[in-house]
Amino acid sequence: MGVFVFLPLVLPLTAWPIARLAEQHLHPRTATRLLTAVAAVMALCSTVCLALVMVVGTAQLPGNPLPDGWSDPEVRAAVPYDEVVGKAAIPALCAVVAASARALWRHGRVRRRAHRALAGLPGTGVAVLPDDVPYAYALPGGRRDRVVVSTALLDCLEPGERRALFAHERAHLAARHHRFLLAVRLAALANPFLRPLRTAVSYTAERWADEAAARAVGDRRAVATAIGKAALVSRGTPVATLAGLAAPGPVPRRVAALLGPAPAVRTWPPVFTSVGLAAWAAAAGTAVSAMSSANAAVTMFLILRAATPF
């Protein structure tokens, strides 16, 4: 395997340029889908390679249940610096699994609590809660998707701004933005080098909903005003993997974008531009990461199969 087993751990660095440029130059829908796909593939590849390195480290521990042949020098020689990285991969992979499990558990717990809190209300698509705390967010799942908003936030908005609020939250639900947010959060937990992509997707998902709301109400300024007012008073969403009007921004950039013309829709940026080159670099990094992890997995499988007595 050689150094190929380590490449997927550092190749997410190739996606850093597109994480920033996509926010500025791509349509939010395109940027969200592209960045999420890159993050998910790179996180999976790096986790696979970390698990392969962990096998070598685990086989060196006394009393392990693995076949004796897995600790042979020939197997350990497949991973450079096996004495150090093999054992270091054990706590690293355990930390990734624990952090991911905690994020999934928290996401599910918040959703279950929110649905239980709405159990006694009419089964409409909007749940208005009498609460002195301003908030609004999109709640997927349960018997139906719902928009949850407090009376305190509605009192801060004009009628046109309320329509923008509801259009924004419905856009989150229609596009299943919570799945994108959860995917990039798990990817960033699997590989810290993917954190810039998580931050970028948090922004582009909101911009995607902003543009959908602007089309729905036909007034970009009303959407911008609603975002600004909500950001000043709202507490945001109950968890980072749910989306809402005053969720991650930065809000001034979202407002400025809405006060300008609507972004052009492109499935892929032009090649000979900064964002185009960055997109191709991220795509190349993702492809190399996938090939490296596949090569490492197949090589390790063949080595372990040859070292395992039958």
LOZA-388113 format. One record per residue (C-alpha): residue number from 1; x, z, y; residue in three letters. Coordinates in steps of 0.02 Angstrom, whole numbers, plus 50000, padded with zeros to 5 digits. Example, Ala and Ser with C-alpha at 12.3 -4.5 7.8 and 13.67 -1.06 7.14 Angstrom:
2
NURO / 1 / 50615 / 50390 / 49775 / ALA $
NURO / 2 / 50684 / 50357 / 49947 / SER $
REM end
This chain:
310
NURO / 1 / 50000 / 50000 / 50000 / MET $
NURO / 2 / 50141 / 50040 / 50120 / GLY $
NURO / 3 / 50096 / 50058 / 50302 / VAL $
NURO / 4 / 49933 / 49962 / 50276 / PHE $
NURO / 5 / 49850 / 50125 / 50228 / VAL $
NURO / 6 / 49887 / 50195 / 50402 / PHE $
NURO / 7 / 49834 / 50043 / 50505 / LEU $
NURO / 8 / 49646 / 50081 / 50507 / PRO $
NURO / 9 / 49686 / 50252 / 50579 / LEU $
NURO / 10 / 49763 / 50178 / 50737 / VAL $
NURO / 11 / 49681 / 50006 / 50753 / LEU $
NURO / 12 / 49534 / 50081 / 50853 / PRO $
NURO / 13 / 49655 / 50075 / 50999 / LEU $
NURO / 14 / 49626 / 49886 / 51003 / THR $
NURO / 15 / 49444 / 49920 / 51053 / ALA $
NURO / 16 / 49484 / 50023 / 51207 / TRP $
NURO / 17 / 49488 / 49874 / 51328 / PRO $
NURO / 18 / 49319 / 49808 / 51272 / ILE $
NURO / 19 / 49243 / 49981 / 51285 / ALA $
NURO / 20 / 49270 / 49978 / 51473 / ARG $
NURO / 21 / 49248 / 49793 / 51508 / LEU $
NURO / 22 / 49087 / 49778 / 51408 / ALA $
NURO / 23 / 49002 / 49902 / 51525 / GLU $
NURO / 24 / 49043 / 49793 / 51675 / GLN $
NURO / 25 / 49029 / 49614 / 51613 / HIS $
NURO / 26 / 48913 / 49605 / 51462 / LEU $
NURO / 27 / 48725 / 49620 / 51453 / HIS $
NURO / 28 / 48687 / 49801 / 51402 / PRO $
NURO / 29 / 48600 / 49744 / 51243 / ARG $
NURO / 30 / 48749 / 49640 / 51189 / THR $
NURO / 31 / 48873 / 49776 / 51236 / ALA $
NURO / 32 / 48778 / 49911 / 51141 / THR $
NURO / 33 / 48767 / 49809 / 50982 / ARG $
NURO / 34 / 48947 / 49748 / 50990 / LEU $
NURO / 35 / 49024 / 49917 / 51025 / LEU $
NURO / 36 / 48919 / 50005 / 50894 / THR $
NURO / 37 / 48965 / 49878 / 50761 / ALA $
NURO / 38 / 49151 / 49890 / 50802 / VAL $
NURO / 39 / 49145 / 50081 / 50803 / ALA $
NURO / 40 / 49050 / 50093 / 50639 / ALA $
NURO / 41 / 49165 / 49973 / 50544 / VAL $
NURO / 42 / 49324 / 50051 / 50611 / MET $
NURO / 43 / 49263 / 50228 / 50573 / ALA $
NURO / 44 / 49218 / 50179 / 50395 / LEU $
NURO / 45 / 49387 / 50096 / 50367 / CYS $
NURO / 46 / 49486 / 50243 / 50436 / SER $
NURO / 47 / 49385 / 50366 / 50331 / THR $
NURO / 48 / 49416 / 50264 / 50173 / VAL $
NURO / 49 / 49603 / 50261 / 50205 / CYS $
NURO / 50 / 49606 / 50446 / 50245 / LEU $
NURO / 51 / 49519 / 50478 / 50079 / ALA $
NURO / 52 / 49647 / 50371 / 49987 / LEU $
NURO / 53 / 49791 / 50468 / 50065 / VAL $
NURO / 54 / 49701 / 50630 / 50021 / MET $
NURO / 55 / 49700 / 50581 / 49836 / VAL $
NURO / 56 / 49889 / 50580 / 49837 / VAL $
NURO / 57 / 49895 / 50749 / 49924 / GLY $
NURO / 58 / 49765 / 50828 / 49811 / THR $
NURO / 59 / 49856 / 50769 / 49655 / ALA $
NURO / 60 / 50008 / 50869 / 49710 / GLN $
NURO / 61 / 49913 / 51034 / 49720 / LEU $
NURO / 62 / 49937 / 51150 / 49571 / PRO $
NURO / 63 / 49784 / 51175 / 49464 / GLY $
NURO / 64 / 49692 / 51022 / 49528 / ASN $
NURO / 65 / 49567 / 50940 / 49408 / PRO $
NURO / 66 / 49638 / 50765 / 49429 / LEU $
NURO / 67 / 49728 / 50675 / 49288 / PRO $
NURO / 68 / 49913 / 50719 / 49275 / ASP $
NURO / 69 / 49963 / 50538 / 49297 / GLY $
NURO / 70 / 49895 / 50538 / 49475 / TRP $
NURO / 71 / 50039 / 50649 / 49531 / SER $
NURO / 72 / 50175 / 50538 / 49456 / ASP $
NURO / 73 / 50313 / 50478 / 49574 / PRO $
NURO / 74 / 50252 / 50298 / 49554 / GLU $
NURO / 75 / 50081 / 50345 / 49623 / VAL $
NURO / 76 / 50152 / 50448 / 49766 / ARG $
NURO / 77 / 50273 / 50308 / 49811 / ALA $
NURO / 78 / 50123 / 50200 / 49858 / ALA $
NURO / 79 / 50097 / 50308 / 50013 / VAL $
NURO / 80 / 50242 / 50326 / 50137 / PRO $
NURO / 81 / 50291 / 50506 / 50176 / TYR $
NURO / 82 / 50174 / 50565 / 50038 / ASP $
NURO / 83 / 50237 / 50745 / 50045 / GLU $
NURO / 84 / 50177 / 50766 / 50224 / VAL $
NURO / 85 / 50032 / 50647 / 50252 / VAL $
NURO / 86 / 49957 / 50674 / 50080 / GLY $
NURO / 87 / 49931 / 50859 / 50107 / LYS $
NURO / 88 / 49888 / 50840 / 50292 / ALA $
NURO / 89 / 49748 / 50719 / 50246 / ALA $
NURO / 90 / 49657 / 50855 / 50148 / ILE $
NURO / 91 / 49609 / 50966 / 50296 / PRO $
NURO / 92 / 49587 / 50813 / 50406 / ALA $
NURO / 93 / 49457 / 50735 / 50291 / LEU $
NURO / 94 / 49372 / 50903 / 50266 / CYS $
NURO / 95 / 49359 / 50920 / 50456 / ALA $
NURO / 96 / 49283 / 50746 / 50471 / VAL $
NURO / 97 / 49154 / 50781 / 50336 / VAL $
NURO / 98 / 49110 / 50951 / 50409 / ALA $
NURO / 99 / 49093 / 50885 / 50587 / ALA $
NURO / 100 / 48987 / 50737 / 50531 / SER $
NURO / 101 / 48875 / 50848 / 50425 / ALA $
NURO / 102 / 48852 / 50968 / 50571 / ARG $
NURO / 103 / 48807 / 50824 / 50689 / ALA $
NURO / 104 / 48679 / 50755 / 50565 / LEU $
NURO / 105 / 48606 / 50928 / 50534 / TRP $
NURO / 106 / 48590 / 50963 / 50720 / ARG $
NURO / 107 / 48511 / 50793 / 50752 / HIS $
NURO / 108 / 48384 / 50822 / 50615 / GLY $
NURO / 109 / 48350 / 51001 / 50666 / ARG $
NURO / 110 / 48313 / 50954 / 50848 / VAL $
NURO / 111 / 48196 / 50814 / 50794 / ARG $
NURO / 112 / 48103 / 50927 / 50672 / ARG $
NURO / 113 / 48082 / 51064 / 50802 / ARG $
NURO / 114 / 48021 / 50939 / 50932 / ALA $
NURO / 115 / 47892 / 50867 / 50811 / HIS $
NURO / 116 / 47832 / 51041 / 50762 / ARG $
NURO / 117 / 47811 / 51084 / 50947 / ALA $
NURO / 118 / 47698 / 50932 / 50968 / LEU $
NURO / 119 / 47598 / 50961 / 50809 / ALA $
NURO / 120 / 47444 / 51027 / 50899 / GLY $
NURO / 121 / 47436 / 50890 / 51030 / LEU $
NURO / 122 / 47335 / 50728 / 51019 / PRO $
NURO / 123 / 47427 / 50592 / 50923 / GLY $
NURO / 124 / 47456 / 50480 / 51073 / THR $
NURO / 125 / 47617 / 50390 / 51116 / GLY $
NURO / 126 / 47651 / 50506 / 51263 / VAL $
NURO / 127 / 47659 / 50696 / 51254 / ALA $
NURO / 128 / 47650 / 50783 / 51423 / VAL $
NURO / 129 / 47702 / 50966 / 51407 / LEU $
NURO / 130 / 47658 / 51098 / 51538 / PRO $
NURO / 131 / 47832 / 51159 / 51575 / ASP $
NURO / 132 / 47924 / 51215 / 51732 / ASP $
NURO / 133 / 48085 / 51133 / 51668 / VAL $
NURO / 134 / 48100 / 50947 / 51711 / PRO $
NURO / 135 / 48144 / 50835 / 51563 / TYR $
NURO / 136 / 48094 / 50675 / 51476 / ALA $
NURO / 137 / 48158 / 50596 / 51317 / TYR $
NURO / 138 / 48113 / 50475 / 51179 / ALA $
NURO / 139 / 48070 / 50560 / 51014 / LEU $
NURO / 140 / 48074 / 50443 / 50863 / PRO $
NURO / 141 / 48006 / 50477 / 50690 / GLY $
NURO / 142 / 47867 / 50585 / 50625 / GLY $
NURO / 143 / 47696 / 50505 / 50612 / ARG $
NURO / 144 / 47736 / 50399 / 50764 / ARG $
NURO / 145 / 47865 / 50378 / 50900 / ASP $
NURO / 146 / 47826 / 50476 / 51057 / ARG $
NURO / 147 / 47883 / 50496 / 51236 / VAL $
NURO / 148 / 47901 / 50680 / 51282 / VAL $
NURO / 149 / 47894 / 50726 / 51466 / VAL $
NURO / 150 / 47863 / 50887 / 51561 / SER $
NURO / 151 / 47740 / 50909 / 51702 / THR $
NURO / 152 / 47883 / 50973 / 51811 / ALA $
NURO / 153 / 47970 / 50804 / 51803 / LEU $
NURO / 154 / 47809 / 50705 / 51830 / LEU $
NURO / 155 / 47774 / 50807 / 51986 / ASP $
NURO / 156 / 47940 / 50747 / 52059 / CYS $
NURO / 157 / 47897 / 50563 / 52039 / LEU $
NURO / 158 / 47781 / 50443 / 52129 / GLU $
NURO / 159 / 47655 / 50341 / 52026 / PRO $
NURO / 160 / 47767 / 50186 / 52022 / GLY $
NURO / 161 / 47915 / 50292 / 51969 / GLU $
NURO / 162 / 47812 / 50371 / 51830 / ARG $
NURO / 163 / 47774 / 50198 / 51762 / ARG $
NURO / 164 / 47960 / 50161 / 51766 / ALA $
NURO / 165 / 47994 / 50324 / 51673 / LEU $
NURO / 166 / 47873 / 50284 / 51533 / PHE $
NURO / 167 / 47934 / 50104 / 51521 / ALA $
NURO / 168 / 48113 / 50166 / 51508 / HIS $
NURO / 169 / 48074 / 50289 / 51367 / GLU $
NURO / 170 / 47969 / 50161 / 51273 / ARG $
NURO / 171 / 48116 / 50041 / 51282 / ALA $
NURO / 172 / 48225 / 50173 / 51199 / HIS $
NURO / 173 / 48099 / 50189 / 51058 / LEU $
NURO / 174 / 48070 / 50002 / 51036 / ALA $
NURO / 175 / 48256 / 49965 / 51022 / ALA $
NURO / 176 / 48292 / 50118 / 50913 / ARG $
NURO / 177 / 48429 / 50177 / 51030 / HIS $
NURO / 178 / 48444 / 50344 / 50941 / HIS $
NURO / 179 / 48521 / 50252 / 50793 / ARG $
NURO / 180 / 48656 / 50174 / 50902 / PHE $
NURO / 181 / 48694 / 50342 / 50983 / LEU $
NURO / 182 / 48703 / 50432 / 50815 / LEU $
NURO / 183 / 48812 / 50296 / 50739 / ALA $
NURO / 184 / 48942 / 50302 / 50878 / VAL $
NURO / 185 / 48940 / 50492 / 50880 / ARG $
NURO / 186 / 48980 / 50497 / 50694 / LEU $
NURO / 187 / 49113 / 50362 / 50719 / ALA $
NURO / 188 / 49198 / 50464 / 50855 / ALA $
NURO / 189 / 49197 / 50616 / 50741 / LEU $
NURO / 190 / 49277 / 50513 / 50602 / ALA $
NURO / 191 / 49413 / 50447 / 50716 / ASN $
NURO / 192 / 49449 / 50523 / 50889 / PRO $
NURO / 193 / 49519 / 50356 / 50949 / PHE $
NURO / 194 / 49339 / 50292 / 50948 / LEU $
NURO / 195 / 49278 / 50414 / 51080 / ARG $
NURO / 196 / 49288 / 50286 / 51222 / PRO $
NURO / 197 / 49165 / 50178 / 51124 / LEU $
NURO / 198 / 49045 / 50324 / 51106 / ARG $
NURO / 199 / 49050 / 50354 / 51294 / THR $
NURO / 200 / 49024 / 50169 / 51328 / ALA $
NURO / 201 / 48876 / 50154 / 51210 / VAL $
NURO / 202 / 48794 / 50307 / 51288 / SER $
NURO / 203 / 48801 / 50213 / 51453 / TYR $
NURO / 204 / 48754 / 50038 / 51391 / THR $
NURO / 205 / 48605 / 50103 / 51293 / ALA $
NURO / 206 / 48537 / 50180 / 51453 / GLU $
NURO / 207 / 48571 / 50020 / 51548 / ARG $
NURO / 208 / 48480 / 49923 / 51412 / TRP $
NURO / 209 / 48327 / 50033 / 51436 / ALA $
NURO / 210 / 48346 / 50019 / 51626 / ASP $
NURO / 211 / 48336 / 49830 / 51619 / GLU $
NURO / 212 / 48190 / 49833 / 51498 / ALA $
NURO / 213 / 48096 / 49952 / 51612 / ALA $
NURO / 214 / 48134 / 49844 / 51764 / ALA $
NURO / 215 / 48060 / 49693 / 51676 / ARG $
NURO / 216 / 47908 / 49793 / 51619 / ALA $
NURO / 217 / 47861 / 49862 / 51790 / VAL $
NURO / 218 / 47927 / 49715 / 51891 / GLY $
NURO / 219 / 48015 / 49827 / 52017 / ASP $
NURO / 220 / 48201 / 49862 / 51996 / ARG $
NURO / 221 / 48204 / 49977 / 52148 / ARG $
NURO / 222 / 48067 / 50089 / 52075 / ALA $
NURO / 223 / 48168 / 50110 / 51915 / VAL $
NURO / 224 / 48325 / 50149 / 52014 / ALA $
NURO / 225 / 48232 / 50279 / 52118 / THR $
NURO / 226 / 48157 / 50360 / 51963 / ALA $
NURO / 227 / 48329 / 50372 / 51883 / ILE $
NURO / 228 / 48405 / 50450 / 52038 / GLY $
NURO / 229 / 48266 / 50578 / 52058 / LYS $
NURO / 230 / 48267 / 50624 / 51874 / ALA $
NURO / 231 / 48455 / 50645 / 51872 / ALA $
NURO / 232 / 48445 / 50769 / 52016 / LEU $
NURO / 233 / 48319 / 50884 / 51933 / VAL $
NURO / 234 / 48318 / 50849 / 51746 / SER $
NURO / 235 / 48409 / 50943 / 51609 / ARG $
NURO / 236 / 48428 / 50784 / 51507 / GLY $
NURO / 237 / 48392 / 50770 / 51321 / THR $
NURO / 238 / 48397 / 50911 / 51192 / PRO $
NURO / 239 / 48537 / 50826 / 51094 / VAL $
NURO / 240 / 48660 / 50686 / 51133 / ALA $
NURO / 241 / 48590 / 50573 / 50997 / THR $
NURO / 242 / 48420 / 50563 / 51081 / LEU $
NURO / 243 / 48395 / 50452 / 51234 / ALA $
NURO / 244 / 48313 / 50491 / 51400 / GLY $
NURO / 245 / 48296 / 50433 / 51579 / LEU $
NURO / 246 / 48425 / 50556 / 51648 / ALA $
NURO / 247 / 48541 / 50545 / 51497 / ALA $
NURO / 248 / 48726 / 50500 / 51513 / PRO $
NURO / 249 / 48770 / 50388 / 51660 / GLY $
NURO / 250 / 48861 / 50387 / 51768 / PRO $
NURO / 251 / 48696 / 50380 / 51860 / VAL $
NURO / 252 / 48764 / 50303 / 52023 / PRO $
NURO / 253 / 48826 / 50152 / 51925 / ARG $
NURO / 254 / 48658 / 50131 / 51841 / ARG $
NURO / 255 / 48568 / 50140 / 52008 / VAL $
NURO / 256 / 48690 / 50016 / 52087 / ALA $
NURO / 257 / 48665 / 49896 / 51942 / ALA $
NURO / 258 / 48476 / 49903 / 51962 / LEU $
NURO / 259 / 48488 / 49869 / 52149 / LEU $
NURO / 260 / 48583 / 49709 / 52108 / GLY $
NURO / 261 / 48527 / 49555 / 52011 / PRO $
NURO / 262 / 48483 / 49564 / 51827 / ALA $
NURO / 263 / 48632 / 49535 / 51711 / PRO $
NURO / 264 / 48650 / 49368 / 51623 / ALA $
NURO / 265 / 48610 / 49368 / 51438 / VAL $
NURO / 266 / 48755 / 49307 / 51330 / ARG $
NURO / 267 / 48778 / 49327 / 51143 / THR $
NURO / 268 / 48968 / 49319 / 51165 / TRP $
NURO / 269 / 49076 / 49317 / 51322 / PRO $
NURO / 270 / 49179 / 49164 / 51370 / PRO $
NURO / 271 / 49349 / 49162 / 51283 / VAL $
NURO / 272 / 49465 / 49141 / 51431 / PHE $
NURO / 273 / 49405 / 49291 / 51529 / THR $
NURO / 274 / 49461 / 49471 / 51526 / SER $
NURO / 275 / 49307 / 49530 / 51434 / VAL $
NURO / 276 / 49316 / 49381 / 51315 / GLY $
NURO / 277 / 49497 / 49417 / 51269 / LEU $
NURO / 278 / 49457 / 49602 / 51249 / ALA $
NURO / 279 / 49309 / 49560 / 51135 / ALA $
NURO / 280 / 49417 / 49448 / 51026 / TRP $
NURO / 281 / 49553 / 49582 / 51019 / ALA $
NURO / 282 / 49424 / 49711 / 50962 / ALA $
NURO / 283 / 49355 / 49588 / 50835 / ALA $
NURO / 284 / 49530 / 49552 / 50770 / ALA $
NURO / 285 / 49569 / 49738 / 50761 / GLY $
NURO / 286 / 49408 / 49767 / 50665 / THR $
NURO / 287 / 49447 / 49626 / 50544 / ALA $
NURO / 288 / 49625 / 49688 / 50514 / VAL $
NURO / 289 / 49559 / 49864 / 50489 / SER $
NURO / 290 / 49434 / 49803 / 50359 / ALA $
NURO / 291 / 49565 / 49701 / 50268 / MET $
NURO / 292 / 49693 / 49842 / 50272 / SER $
NURO / 293 / 49571 / 49969 / 50203 / SER $
NURO / 294 / 49512 / 49848 / 50069 / ALA $
NURO / 295 / 49692 / 49809 / 50020 / ASN $
NURO / 296 / 49735 / 49994 / 50014 / ALA $
NURO / 297 / 49580 / 50036 / 49911 / ALA $
NURO / 298 / 49610 / 49899 / 49783 / VAL $
NURO / 299 / 49795 / 49940 / 49770 / THR $
NURO / 300 / 49761 / 50125 / 49746 / MET $
NURO / 301 / 49627 / 50088 / 49617 / PHE $
NURO / 302 / 49747 / 49981 / 49516 / LEU $
NURO / 303 / 49887 / 50109 / 49529 / ILE $
NURO / 304 / 49775 / 50254 / 49477 / LEU $
NURO / 305 / 49701 / 50153 / 49336 / ARG $
NURO / 306 / 49875 / 50113 / 49270 / ALA $
NURO / 307 / 49928 / 50296 / 49286 / ALA $
NURO / 308 / 49774 / 50367 / 49201 / THR $
NURO / 309 / 49792 / 50390 / 49013 / PRO $
NURO / 310 / 49647 / 50332 / 48905 / PHE $
REM end
